[in-house]
Amino acid sequence: VVALRGNSSGGLVQRGVYGMVRHPMYVGAMLAFASWTLMHPHWVILLLSLANMALVYRIILQGDQRNLERFGDEYVRYMEIVPRMNVVTGAIRVLRKR
């Protein structure tokens, strides 16, 4: 939210956590849904968590499509560099860059 708030130009944000993964807020939501199952191990919670994660993943795919339409080639380059959801790969890439 902080990285987005500082973006008064409305351009593509590629710094901070957005330099690590393309959809950090949605990745956080998916981790929260996964944690429900660990905190409350029950098949109903597992099904709800999986359903929510599937919905969030669909939202991520739609977000990529909207960003491609809005930013074009700049977003294609961003997609080549920054992983969609893989925080580990994104962190390694950021650390190597330093």
GIGI-V530689 format. One line per field, one symbol per residue. ss: DSSP state (h for helix, s for strand, l for the rest). burial: 1 if it has 24 or more other C-alpha atoms within 12 Angstrom, else 0. A space follows every 10 residues. Layout:
# GIGI-V530689
ss->???
burial->???
This chain:
# GIGI-V530689
ss->lhhhhlllll lllllhhhhl sllhhhhhhh hhhhhhhhhl llhhhhhhhh hhhhhhhhhh hhhhhhhhhh hlhhhhhhhh hlslllhhhh hhhhhhhl
burial->0000000000 0111001111 1111111011 0011000000 0000000010 0110011001 0001001000 0000100110 1111111001 00000000
